[in-house]
Every structure is written in structure tokens, then in C-alpha cells.
Amino acid sequence: MKIELLEKKSYETIKNYTYRVLRSNIIDLNLKPGESISENEIANNLNVSRTPVREAFSLLVSEQLLEIYPQKGTQVSYIDLKRVEDARFMRLKLEQAVIELACKDFQESYLFDLESNINQQQFCVLKKNYTAAFNLDNSFHELIFKGCKKERIFNAIHFMNGDFDRIRALNLISSMNMDLVVAQHKGIIDAIKAKDSELGIKIVGEHLSKVNDDKMILLREYPEYFKE
């Protein structure tokens, strides 16, 4: 089992760091659906005691990203298409509401950050650095919430978003329609600049509905990753 380590933030507790590393590896599919993991192995990889690993496992079980089986141990959960749809529906309603706010009043500094982000996305797609592109995609949506002073709502989405994010990560690995994703992000920025909420809501709807087509293609290509 190969764990990709992340840099520990100065303010992070060991438990929070352990959770962030594990969640990142699950979402990025370094830890694949159905893969078995153990507290001892993770503790050795991260050079921490088993206590923060056990606590991180508990959090990830609550997010349905890990499953614990008596006598068998712990494994990464399979992607559940119902959970994907639930997360997509929630994000669609919330992000359309937030983009409507953004088109009325959006902080200028965050508009600059969005444009910087989209330039970095284009570069990452060109260089096929899909992990960085995925992280920038997340940051792009978070910046919109922050620009409307709704970052707490974005943080709340995080809890239900695990399987939806794994579909997005699988999309990036498969290089599916990345140019379209970037073009839609540009369209969202243009709508905010033009204060065109109707256009913004339309693009967000198209952007988040794309997963409906993608998930069926991915199910055919990676059936071993999905819950039966």
C-alpha cells in the first residue's frame, strides 16, 4: 500500500493531519475502492501512533469512505452511485443559489483569485497534472462561496461529497472532457463579471449535470470500483 504524504500544516493536530492524508488518498484513488487498509500500516507510513489513525478511521467511516468488517478488517468503500447523485443534487441547488448571489455582489479580490485559478487549471491540463487540476477545481468552487461570504456552507458540503469527488477524480484520470470543464469555469467567471445570474445558473447546472453522463461511462470502464 502506497500512501502519498502531504505537508503537515503548522496548526494541524496529528489526528486532523492523519484524517486529511487518508481522505486525500481515498479521494485521489491512491487508495482504491475495495482496498484493505490497517491501522498499523497507516501508523507506520505516517510515523504516528495508532490512536490518531483509529480516530481518522472513525471519521472516514461516518463519511462512508471506509467500511469496517468484523473479522475481515477495514477497507475503502466502493463508490455508491446513489451517494453520488445525492451529493450532485445538493451541490446543484446550493451552487446555483450561491452563483445568483455572486452575480449580484462579489468581492473583487476573489474575482482576481478565480482568474488566477483558471490560468493554473489550463496549465495543469496541458501538462496532464490531473491531481493538481483536481485540487484547483475544488479551490475554484470554494472561492465562489468565499466571495459571497458563504464558506461555511462549502465546508458543510464536504461531508457528503466523498463519492462525488471520487467520480470527479476518476474523470481526471481518464482525461474526460477536461477542456469542457475549464470552459465552463471560464463561463462562470464571465457570468459573475457581467452580473448575469441567469447565465451563471445555467452554466452551473450544465457543469454539475455533466456527472450524470460521466458516471455511466466510468461504471463501464471501472466496474470494480463501484458498489453493486
C-alpha angles and dihedrals in degrees: 000000000000118000120195106222122219128207111265114239116232094240097045123112117224089250093053092045092050090049093048093049093048094045092048092051091049094047093045089049094239081126102046128214109274094020116138119232132181135208091233094052093048092046090052093047092051095035092234135121122267093253098076089042091054090049091049090049089054092053092048091049088054088054089049092239093116130038125200119208121191111243091005103063132219128327138175108263121247118249109268113208092205090058089047091055093045090053092044092051092049093047092047094055095042097042093048089052091048094046088053088056091045091055089056100043127000128166111250095223091059091050088058089049091051092053091048089049094052091051089053091048091055091050093049093049090049090051092041091237093150098169090058090044090053092051091048090050089055091047091050092059092042091054091057091055091046092049088058093043090246099117092127089063090052090051090051091054088060093076095061097034103081101101092037089054092049089055088051091049091049088051090056093048088052091046090229115174095327091154088056091051091052091045091052091050089052089050090053090053091049090051091051091049092048092044086232104152093173091058092043093052090047094052093045089051092052092043095053095038091058089081090068090068095036097053093058091050090048091047089058093045098042107025091153090067096057134082112248 
